[in-house]
Amino acid sequence: MFINEPAETLTTPLPDFKNSNSRNLGVPDWLKQIEKDISQALEQGVNIRQLVAARASAIDNLLIALFKYHQLEQTRLALFAVGGYGRGELSPYSDVDILLLAPDTLTEKESLKVDAFVARLWDIGIEPGIAVRSIEDCLQVAVDVTVATNLLEARLLTGNEDLSVIPNNVVQEVWSQKDFYDAKMAEARARYLSHNSTEYNLEPDIKKSPGGLRDIHTVGWITKRYFRISKLYDLVPQEFLTEKEFDELMFAEGFLWQIRHHLHHLTGRNENKLLFDYQRDIAKLMGYEQTEEDEPNSAVENFMRDYYRCAMQISTLAEMLTSHYYETLIEARLPDNQRPKKSVLNAHFNRIGDQIAIAHHHVFAQHPEAILEMFLLMGQQGIKKIRTRTLRALKIAARGIDQAYRDNPTHKALFLDNLKQQNYLFQRLRIMKRYGVLAGYMPQFVNLIGLMQYDLFHRYTVDEHILLLVRMLHRFTDPKYKDDFALVSSIYQRIERKEILVLAAIFHDIAKGRGGDHSELGEKDAIEFCLAHGMSDTDAKLIGWLTRYHLLMSMTAQKQDISDPEVVTKFANIVGNVTHLNHLYVLTVADMNATNPQLWNSWRATLMKQLYTQTRRILRADLDAPTNRQEMIATTRQQALALLDKADNKHMNREEVLALWDELGDEYFLREIPEAIMWHTEAILNHPPLGKASDSNSEPLIVLREHQELALDAVQIFIYTQNQANLFAVTMAVFDQMNLDVLDARIITATRDFALDSYVLLDRHGTLLSDPESREELSERLIDAFKNPETPKLVQKRLPRRLKNFQVPTQIDFHYNEASRQHIMSLTTLDQPGLLARIGQVFLNEQIEVHAARITTLGERAEDMFYISDLNDAPLSNSKLERLKQALMDILTTSN
């Protein structure tokens, strides 16, 4: 930040313009050599800070020489470097922002010289951000805070020295200290919101994301406005910044500068987004190596972990320093009636406005328990902010948290009390993490900070995910989210001891990154922690059980056939009782939302709810044996009939309904829910009867509706038509042609050889239900495809940029289901455009009948299941399975 000393290793002299016969004065070749020198120096271990300054110094010399070459030194003009260049910070393709300042309006002769100077800059390959202004112009445009910020950073290069202080004076005249501060803070808030208010974006902008270079710039801007300094270190003697804070900022800034250097060279442009496309290469350039023994993505994950840690350090310090500026330099000068009121909370703490503060400097040193007491008070008093002086003291005190501190019974009780106090718990844990308290009290947490998984599924680092899970739990008590999470909210609010779930949230991923099964390792940690904190054996085992089985419910719902009584009963046997089930359901929903909220949708919510409801019924009835298929079928029919009687639907009579149901087959009543059955039944009875497959006048039934669950982002489509061999393949091809993503498929053949296919779709454009033409187009395409049973035409689509950076090995496994006499095919592969359409084509070619499908997309991974047989509903032979597997491997490997 600000001006640094240039590296002495750059000795390539500037071309002699007067004696140069080279095109563009030989400057382009000189610039290339300078950049080559800098890259070589970086490889040799020269500090990036010196090299960034050296590049700026080289451009300084160039511009000064060109200023003289075009005789601008004979004018009244002054040449300033502004923006990042004004700070002396230039990366390979950074903007070179300059200001040509004149006392007043330029003369015609001055204008001609300026035009020639600017044209020369473009000719030699520098794309300047250039402003030519008079003093009066500056006063007028400085009302824009962006312009004012640029002027604040103006650094005189050459020319009229009488104008050297004008840019800074203009800012002082136009902007008051408080107004400038407020404007920069508003900018920062808007920037944070545009980047999801987290340092942990999968593809962060190293300049503008939270924890990026812009946070350091913001500290510099507001302090430079007041202190009129040229170097960040000048804030240390002013006692605004400590030596340690300065060192932390410099280290983190240097790390980001090095990333930016490599980003610019890799892309050949002013690129600041650390996209997946570049992360592996930059990790390698920065020395992150990977051996054969390492996990496939360990090098890039270690690199990104260090990036996230630097980003958190920067954002934490920036937040603290900007608050410190306000408290000491703005708030202190406010009129008495505008200053925050001070009140005493206890002997250790005061409340100042909406913040908590230590009563004196020695509170934490003399009373170590006050560290945890403060956070408990914040929850009890509804305070979520801490004064800067207290934060600084807290950061120092947190370094003293050791095993003796952790073993102290008073401290143990205070920590548990913090978790029991739900008010602002997420905010309090977030501060504990950022200032070292959480990692100090729970040493296992140290390894989680910045720990990420190189994929599209896990959107956040492990430490951030855990805290977001805690926040998600709190949302289940917020009326604002009641409609989104109706069932889970009602269950969570009935759970009295919410600290049980909070502890399970903290421990469920605590063992990630250690090697081995993190669920099993975490269970041991959880039980040990709970018992050490005086919790009962029952509570400790419950938290340990939740930690070990936190993935069980989501995996069962998404990857197994939960319409199969045996699957649900097996799950119920592991769960054991309704208490375990309630806690696991709440934890699972919160976990899924805190992993990647974009992947939580109405269909996943439906699966979870269905599994919960069925399991609860078994557990409350205390059944030891599976509910048999016939009982489930009878129950579903009874519930559907109850809906019919309740609706008093004049379009359907009971005899017609029962006659139709007798023809639909048992499988239909195992896989569909009563509400969907009534929707299908009414549609079928109101549709002209279907003829035989050879009847050309028989039109298939195709109806659509909103998916009626948590989120209204899904569409249900029901297709009732004559069964035919290529039905799944052509349906998938049509969905693919219309850019519809399939979440779930239920393909059922009725006893009279008619197909009842039900799909849950995601409409990327959101027009399927609102636009009659789109709905009509889908129906027409499907009907036309059903009438022309030929190999469906696949649409060739490019693999999205993000997916190109991931490798997901294709795995195909088969499991025979004795009850249904079908094989269950599990497929894991890279998610890709047209995946289901290609799979459908293979099924068609290999004469495979698809009875049901479970489609699951987890980031870049597709994890799908298909229930299959031959065309005569007979099980597949081993040779047939091998041939099918090879055909799928061939088409999926080729498409990757």
N, C-alpha and C positions, 0 to 999 in steps of 0.2 A: 504494500500500500504506500502510495506517494513515491518520492524519488529515491532510487537506490543507486549504489555505486556500480558503474559498468565494469564488465570483465576486462582485464588487461590482455586477455588472450586474443582479442580481435584487433588485428594490426593491418588489415587490408586497407590501403589508403584510398581516399576519395579520388576519382578521376580529375585530371586537370582540365576544367571546362574550356579555358582559353585556348589551349593547344590541342584540343580534341577534335579529331576528324571522324570519330566514330558516330554511328547512328545513335540519336538520342543521348549524345554526350558520353556514351559508354556506361550510363547509369544502370540499365537493366542487368548487364553482366556483373556489375559491382554489387547490386542487391542480391543476386543469386549467390555470389561468393560470400557475402556477409552471412546469409542464411546457412550456407554450408559450414562456415566457421562456427556458427552458433551450435549447429547440430553436432559437429565433431566435439566441441567443448563439452556439450551435455553428456555425450557418450564417455568422455574422459573424466566425468565426475564434477565438473564445474557447477556450482550452485545455480539453480534456475533463476534465482533472484538477480544474480549478476548478469545473466544472459538476457533476461527481459529488459533490464536497464540498458544493457549494451546495445540492443536492437533500437531502443528509443534514442540513445545517444547517437547512433549512426544516422538515424533519420533526422535528428537535430542538425547534424553537420551538413547533411545533404540539403535540407531546406534553407539553412542559412546561406550556403554557397549559391543556391539557385536564386534566392532573394537578391543577393548581390549581383549575380550574373545578369538578372533582368533589371538591374539598376533601381530596384525598389528602395535601396538604402538612401537614395537621393530624394525620396519622397517623405511625406509626413507620416507614413504608415508604420505601424508596429505589427510584427508577426508573433502570434501566440499559438502555443500548443494547448488544446483544450480536450475535455473528456478524458478517456483513459490515457491518451497520449500526453495530456497535460500532467497526469500523475506520473509519467515516466514509465508506463506499462504498455508494452506492445508485444503481442504474439504474432506469429508469422503472417496471418491475414487479418489482423486487427484493423479497424477503421483508423485512418490517420486524420483526426479532426483538427482543423486549424482555423484561426480567426485572424483576419486582416482588419485592424482597427485604425480608423482615422479620426482626427479631432472633429471633422465635420464632413460635408459632402465632398466626394472625390472630384478632382478636376478631370477634364477629358484626357489629359496626358497621363495622369495617375491611373485612370481606368484602363487605358490601353496597356500599360505595363502590368497591371493586375491580370488582365485577360491573357497576356502572353505567359505569365507565370503559371496561371492555372492550367492553361493548355499544355504547358511543358510537363506538369505533374501527371496529367493523363497520358501523355505520350510515353513517358518513361515507365509507366506501369503502376503508378501510385493512384489509387482511387480515393481522393481526399473528400472528407466531409468538410466543406469550406463555407465560411460565412464572411462576407465583407460588409462591415458596418461602421457607422459613425457613432460617436458617444450618445447622441440623441436616439439613434436606432436601438442601441443597447438598452437604454432606459425604457423604451417602448416595449421591446420584446421580452425583457426580463421578468415581466409579470407572469410569463409561462415558467413554471418551476423547473422544467427540463432545461430551458435556456439558461435560467439563473444558475442551475447546478453546473452547467458547462462553463459559465463565466467564473464561477467560484474556483474552478480548477485551472483557470488560465495561467499559463507559464510563459513569460516573455522569452522568445528565442533570439530576436534581433529587431533592429529598427528603432523607432522613436521611443526612447527610454522614458520620456515624460509621461507616456501613456501606461507605464508598467502597472500602476496601482488602480487604473480605471475599472477594469472588470470586477475586481473585488469590491471597490467602492460602490459600483452600480448595484450589486447584490445587497450590500448593507443598506443602501438608500431605499430600494424597492421592497425588500422583505424584512419584516421584524423577526427577531429571534424565534418567537413562539410560532408565528405563521409559517416560517420556513420549516421548523421542526414538524408541525402538524401536517404540512404538505408531504414531506418525505415519509412520514409514518403512514399516511394514507396510501402513498405509492407502494410501500412495503406490504401493507395489508392486501391490497389488490393483487400484487404479484404473488403473494403466498396463496391466495384463493385460487388463482389461475393454475397453480401447481399442486392442488389438492392439500395445501397447508401441511405438507410433510416433506422431510428431507429424503424420504425413502421411495421416491418414484423409480420405477423399473428402468426408465430411460431418462435420467435427470438432465436438466439444462445446467451445466456447471457454472454458468454465469447468473442465471435468473431464478433457479429453483431455491427453495428454502435451504439455507446453508451454503449457497453458492457465493461467488465473488461479489455479487451485488450487495450482500449483507455487510461485507467489510467496507464496501464503498459507502454505504449508508452511514456507518459509524464515522467514516472520514468526512463526509459532507457536513453532517450536523456539527461536528467538533471544529471543522475548519471554518465554518461560518462564525463561530464564537472565538476560538483561540487564535485564528490566523496562523496556522502552522503549516509546514511543508512536509514534515515527516511524521509518521504515526508514532514513532518513538518519542517525539516531543511531548506526547500526552503523559508519558511516565513521570518526568519531573513536575508536571502540573498536578500529579497525584490523581489524575482522572483514570489512568490505566496502570495496573501493576506490572512489574517485570515479567511475572509468570504468565499473565494474560497476554502480554505482548508476544512472548515467545510462542504461546499456543496459537495465536492468530497467524504469526509468521510461518509456522510450520504447516498449518492447514492451508494457508494461501499458496505457499510454495508447491504443495502437493497438487492443488487445482491448476496452478500455472503449468506444471509439467504435463498434466493431462491435456490441457488446452493446446500446448505446443504440439503434442502428437496428433491431436484431433485435426488441427489445421493442416499438418503435413499429410495425413492420411486422406483427407477430403479435398485438399487443394482450394479451400475456401474458409471464410470466417464461420466455421461450424462450432457451436457450443453445446449441442445436444449429444449426450453420451449414449448413442443408440446401440442396440444389440449388435448391429453390423460392425461396430468398432471396438466393443468392449474386450474381446479376446485379443485382438491385435495390440491394443494399448496396454493390456496387462503384460503381454510379452515384452513390449518395448520398455516397460517400467520395471522389468526384472522379476516378474512373478513367474516362476518356473513350475513345471509339472513333471513328476516322474511317473514311471509305469505303475508304481504302487499306489499312486494317488487316485482319488475319485475323478471321473471324467472331466468335471468342471471346476476342480479345486483351484486352479490358478486364477481364473476369472472371478470366482466367488471370493477368493482372498483379496483380490484387487478391489472389488466392489465393496467388500466389508470395510476396507481401509478408507475408501471414498466416503461411505456412509458415516463412519466415525468422525472423519474430518468435517463433514457437512453438519453433523450434530454439534460438534464443538464450535463451529463458526456461528451457527444460528443461536446457540445458547449464549455465547459471549455477546453477539450482536443485540440480542434481546435484553440482556442485562445492561449493557453499556448505554443503549439508547434510553432505557428506563432511568439509569443513573444520571444521564444528562438532564432528563426532564426534572427529576427530583431535586437535583442540586442547583441547576442553573435557570430553570423556568418556574417550577412550583415555588421555590423559595422566594421568588420576587413577586408572586401574585398577591393581590390585596388579601387581607385577613379573611374576608368573607368568601373568598374563592379557594382558600387552602383547605386540604382535607382535615377533618376534625380528628383529634387524637383522644383515645380512651384506653384505660388500663384493662387488660384481660386478666392478668395475674402477675405475680412477682417477676415472671420471666418475659412476658410479652405484652406489647401494646397493639392496639388497632389504630391504624392511620388511614382514614378513608375506607377504601375497600381492600386494604393490604394489612398484612401482619408484619410486625417488626420486633426484634429483640429489644429488651428494656435497656441493655447496656452491652458493651463490647465483649464482656467476659462470660456471657450467659452459657454458651456451649462449652467453653473450657471448664467452667466451674460446675456446670450441671449437664453432663453428657446426655442424660435422659431427655433433656429439652429438645434434642434433635427430633425425636419421635413424638414428643409431647406437642411440638409446634404443629405437626401435620394433623394430629388428632384434633387440636383446637380449631384448625382451619375447617375441618369437617363439621365440627359441632357448632361453630359460629357462622358457617356459610361464607368462608373467605377462600378465594382461590388464587390470590396473588401475594407475593412476598416482596418487601422493600429490598432495594439493591444492596444496601449495607448488610442486611441480614443474609441475602444470598451469598455474598462474598464470605461471610463468616461461616455459613453452612458448608460451602465448598471446602473450606479448610478443615472444618470439624469432621466432615465425612471421611477424610483421610485417616482419621484416628479410630474408625470403627474396625475393631479386630475381634479375635475369638473371645477374648474376655468380655468385650462389649456385648457380643452375641449371646454369651452364656448368662448374662445378668438377668435374673427373674423379672426385675422391673421393666427392663427393655423388651423382654419377650412379651410381657403382658401388654405393653404399649403398642407393639407391632400388631398383635392380634386385634387390639381395640381399634386400630386404624382400619383394618380390613372389615371389621363389623360396622364401622361408621360409613354408610354408603354415600353420604353427601359429598359431592365433588371428588369421589374416589379416583376416577380416571385422571383428573387434573393433579391430584396430590401424588399419585404414583408416577405420573409423568415428570414432575419436578424432582421427586426422589431419584428417578433414573438419571435425569440430565445432570444432577449435581452430585452424583456418586453415592447417595445414601442407599439406594436399592442394591447396587452391586456390592456395597460394603457390608450390608446386613445379610445378603444372600449371595455369597461368592460365586455360586453357579451362574448367576446372571451376567457375570463379566463376559463370558464367552458368547453370550447371545447378542450383545450390542453390535449392531451392524451385520450380523450373520444373515446371509441371504441364500436363496436357492435360485440357480440360474434357470428359471423357467417362467412361463406366463401365468401359471396357476397361483403361485405364492406371491402375491402382489407386494407384500411388506416384509421387512426384516423380522426375525423372530421376536426381538424385543418389542418392536412396534406392534406386531400382531398380538402379542400377549396383552398389551395395554388396551388395544382396540377391542379385544374380546371382553375385557372388564367394562369398557364403555358400552359395548353391545348389551351386556347383561342389564346395565342401568336403563337402557332404552326400553326394556321390557316392562318398566314401571312408568314410562312416560306416556301420558294420554295421546300425545302426538303420533305415536307409533302403534297405537292399539289396533287400528284396522289392519295394519300390515302384518302384525304378529298376534292375532287374536288368541289362538289356543295357547301358544307358548307363553304369552304374557300372563294369561290367567293362571297358568301352572306356576310360573316363577313368583308371582305375587303371593301365592299360597305357601311358598317355601319360607319358613320363618328364619332359618339360619343361613342367610345368604353368603356368609363368609365361607361356607363349605364350597360353594361354586366359585367364589373368588379365588380360593386357594387351588382348586382344581384348574382354574384358568391359568394361574401363575405357573403351576407345575406341569401342565399337560405337554408342553414342548421344552421344558427346562433342560432336557438331556440331549437336545439336538446338537449335532456337530461333534459328539464325543465318539461316534462309532458304536455299532451295536443297535439294538432296538430301543429307540428313545422312549417308547411307551413303557417298557419294562424297567429301564433304568430310572425313568421319572417316577414310577410307582414307588421304588425304594426310597428315593429322595423325599417324596411327599410324606410317606409314612414316618420316616425318621424325623423330619422337620416337625410334623404335627405332634408326635409323641414328646419330642424335646420341648415343645411349647405348652405342655400340660393338657393337650386335648385328649379326649377319651379314646380308647382303643377302637370303639365303633366308628367315631368320626374319622380317625386316621385311616382306617381301612376303607371307608367310603370314598375319601379323597384319593387314596391310592388306587382304588378300583376305577374311579372316573378317569384318573390319569392313564391307567393302563388301557382302558377300553374306549378312550375318547373318539376313536375312529370307527368303532364297531357299527354304530347306528347308520352313519352316512354310507359306509361301504355296503352294508346289508341292503339299505334302501335303493342305492344306485346300481349295485352290481349283481343283485340276486332277484329272483322272481318272488316278490312278496305276496303274490296271489297264491303261492304254493303254501298250504298249511304247514308243511314240514319245515320250510325255511323260517316262517314266523315262530314256530314252536321252538326251533333250535335257538333262535335269537332270544326268545323269552326265557329259555333255560339258563342262558348265560347271564341275563339281566337279573333274574331271581325274584325280584319283588317290585312293587309299584314305586317305592321310594327311590330305588336305583333308577328305574325307568324315567321318572319325572326329572331327576337331576341330569340324567344322560341326555334326554331330549332337549332340555334347555341349553345345556353345554354345547351340544352338537349344532343346534341352530345358530347359536352365537359364534361358534368356531367357524362355521361355513361362511357366515357374513363377514367375519373379521379376517378371513383368509383372502377373499376376493369378492367384494360385494357385487361385482358385475356378473359373477357366475351364479349368484342366488336368484332363482326365478320361480315362477309359479309352479312349474312342474316338479322341481326338487322339493318345494314346500309341500306339494301334494303327496309325494312319496313318503316324506318324513311323517306327515300327519297320518297317513294310512298305516304305516308301520307302527307308530305310537298307539293308534286306536286299537288295532288288532292285538298287539301285544298286551295292552292294558286289559282287554277283555279276557285274555287267557289268564293273566296273572290274578285278576280279581276273582275269577272263577276257580282259581287254584287248580287248574288242570295239569295233570302230569303227562297226558298223552296228546298227540296232535289232534286238532279238530279235524274230523274226516271230511272228505270232499263233498259228500252228499249233504252233510249238515250245513256246510258253507253255502252250497248252491241253494238249498231250501231257504236259508236265512236271507240270502240276497234277494230271492224272488219274493219272499214275504215283505221285505222292506220296500221293494219296488211297488208291490201291490198297495201297500199302505200309502205311498205317494200318489198312486192313481186314485185311490178312494178320497184322499184329502183334497186333491185338485178338482175332483168332480168334473173330469174332462169329457165334454159332450162329443168330442171327435173320436173317442175310443170307448168301446164297451168291454166289459170284463172277458166275455167269451172270445172276442177277437184277439185280445191281448194274450190270453192264455194259449190260444191256438198257435199264435205266432211264436210265442216263447218255446213251445214244445218243438218247434222246427229249428230253433237257433242253436241248440246243442248245449251240453253241460259246460264246455270250455268257456263259452261266452259269459256265463254267470259266475265263473270263478275269477275272470279277469276284469270284469266291468263293475262299476259301483252303481247302486240303485238310481241315483240321480241321472247318470249317463244313460242307463238302460231306458228310463222313461223318455229321455230326449230322442234316443234312437227309435224306440217303439212308435212314438207319435209320427216321426218322419217317415218310417217305413209304411205305416198304415195309411198315411195321407198321400203316398206315392203310388202311381200305377203299378200293378203287380209285375214282378219280373218274370220274363219267360225263360225258355231254355237258352243256353249259350249261343245257339244257332239263330235265335230270333233277333233279326236286325232292328226290329221296331221297339225292342225292349231297352229303355234308357236306364243307365245306372243312377242310383241315388247318391247325390253329393251335397252334404250340408255342412255349414261352418258356424261357429259361435266363439265368443270370448271364452278363455279358460277361466273359470270362476274360482280363483283361489287368491293367494296373497297379492300377487302383482298381476296387472292386466297387460302383460307383455307377451302373452302366448295366445295361440289360436288353436282350437280343436277342429279337426275335420273328420267327418264320418263318411265312409264310402261303403255302399251296399250294392253289390253287383254279382254277376255270375263269376264263379271261380275259374281261373285260368292260370296256366303255368307261369306266365311272365308277369303276373300282376304286381308283385313287389318291385321287380326291375323297372317296369315302365312308370310306376308311381314315383319311385325315387328319381328317375330321369326327369320327369315333369317338375317335381319339386326343385330339383337342381337348376333346371332351365329358368325357373321363376325366382331363384335366389331365396328359397325357403329352407331354413335349417330345421332338421327333424330332431326333436328332443326325446320322443318316445313313440313306439309303434306297437299296436296290438292287432295282429293279423289272425283272424279266426275264421274257420270254415264251418258253416252251419250244416246240419244233418241233410239238408236238401241240396247240398253242393253250391251254396252261395257264400260269398266272402263278406265278412263284416270287418272292415278295416278301420281302425281308429288311430289317428295320429295327433300328436301335439307338436305344433310348429312355432318357430320364431320367425316373424315377418320383419326382415331387415329394414324395409321401407315404411312399415306401419300403416299400409294402405289397404291390406287385404279385406278387412272388415268394413272400413269406411268408404271404400271406392267400389261401387257395383260393377264397374268395368273390370277391375282386377279380379273380383270374385267370379265373374262370368268367364273371364279368360282362363282361370284355373280349371273351372268345371269343363269348359270346352276342350281344353288340352287333355285332361284326364280321360274324358269320354272318347275322344278321337284316338288316344293311345290304346284304350281298352279294345276298341273296335279293330285296330290294326296290330295284331299280335306278332310284331316283328321285333328284331333286336333293337332296343331303344338307342336313339342317337345321343351320344354324350357331348356335352359342351366342354370345350377345352378352355381352361381358366388358368391364369398365372398364380403361382404360389405367393401369398402375401409376403411382403418384405420381412415382417417379424418372424414368420415361421421358417424362413430360409436359414435362420441362425441356430436352429435346434435340430438335434438328431434324436429321434425316438425309434429304437429298434422295433421292428414289427414282430409281434408274438401272437401266435394262434394256438389255442388249446381247445380240446373237446371233452365234454363230460356227458355221460349218458344218464338221462333221467328215466328211471324205471317206471314211474307212475304215468308219465305222459307218453312213453316210448318214443321220445325225441332226444336228439343230441343238443346240448347247449354249447354253442361255439363262442368262446371269449376271444375278442380281438383287441389288441393294443397296437396303435400305430400313430404316426404323425397326423394330426388333424390337417385336412387339406380340402380345397374346393372339389366338389364332385365325388367325395369319398364313398358315400352310400350308393350313389349311382353306379360307380365302378364295381362295388361289392355286389349290387343287384345284378349287374351284367354277368358276373362270374356265376352267381346262383342260377341264372337263366341258362347259361351255357352248360353247366354241370347238372342241370335238371334237379335242382334243390327246391323244396317247398319250405317257405318261411312261415312259421306259425306265430311268432312274436319277436319283438326286438326291444332292447333297452339301449338307448343311445346316450352316452355320457361324454361330454367334452370337458376336459380339465386343463385349461390353458392351451398349450400346444399339443396335448395328448388327447387322442380319441380312445376311449375305453368302452367298446360296444359289446353287446351280447345278442346272439340270435338263436332262436329255438327252431331247429330245422329237422326235416326228414326227407325221404325221397318223394316223388310225385304221387305215390300210392299210400302215403302216410306211414311207411315202414321205416324202421331204423336204418341208418347208413352203415355199409360195411366198412371195415378198416381200410380196404384199398380205395373205396370211394372217398373216405375222409382224407387220406393222404393226397389223392388227386386234387380234391377241393383246396386243401391247405397250400399245395404247390401253386395252383392257379392264382390263389389270392396273393401269395408271396410275390409271384411274378408281376402281377399288375400293380401292386402297391409299391414294390421296390422300384419299378420303372417310373411310376408317377412321382416318387420322391426325388 
